[in-house]
């Protein structure tokens, strides 16, 4: 039981790093538009690399209305 808890903790700690790596991979090289879903169900389209900025703990995404949305890595679900 303890090892399962430690495994979940390690996964939770490494999750933001996996998200950062995946987002950076998606916006460099052969860019393909993608969608970011948040843990509360919101969706943000990233039609071009100029619509997203990757920070240390979060990303900023410009939505269709031109608003800037800051999303913590822990709340991101990539599709």
N, C-alpha and C positions, 0 to 999 in steps of 0.2 A: 504494500500500500504506500509506503514512503517513497519507493522508487517511482511509482506512477505519478505522485505529486511532484517529485523533482523533475520528471520528464515533462509534465505539463508546464511547470515553471520555466524550464529551459526553452520550450517551444514558445511560450508567451514572450520571453525576453528576446528571442531571435526573430520573432514575427516582423517587427518594424524593419529590421535589416533586410529581410526577404522582400518586403514591399518596396523598399527603396531600390534594391537591385533590379526588381522586375520593372518598376516605372522607368528607371534610367535606361534599361535595355530597350523598352518600348519607344522611348523618345529619341534614341540615337540610331544611326544607320537607316535601315529601310522602314521608316515610320509608317504605321498603319493606325488609323483612328481607333480609339478604344473608349471604354466606358468605365467610370469609377462609380461604384455603389458604396454607400456608407452603411454602417451598422444599423442606422435608423431608417434605411430604405430609400434615402435620396439618391438621385443619379446625376452624374455630371459627365457630359460628353467632352472628349478631348479630340477635336477634329484636326488639330495641328500642334506641333511642339510649342508654338508661341502662346498656347492657351494654358500652359502649366509651368509652374516653377517648383522645383524640389528643394526643400529646406532641410534643416537638421532633424526636426521632429514632425514636420508636416509638409503638405503640399498646398499651393495656392492654385486654384483653377478658376479661369474666367468662364462664366456661364453665358447662355444665349442672350441674356439681357445686358451683358457687359459688367455684371457684378463680380467681385473677387470673393471667392469662398476659400477659407482656410480649413483644411481637413487634417486632423491628426492621423498618423499612420495606423494607429490601433483601430481606427474606425473605417479603414478602407478595405473594400472587397473588389478586386479587379475582375473585369469580365472581358 
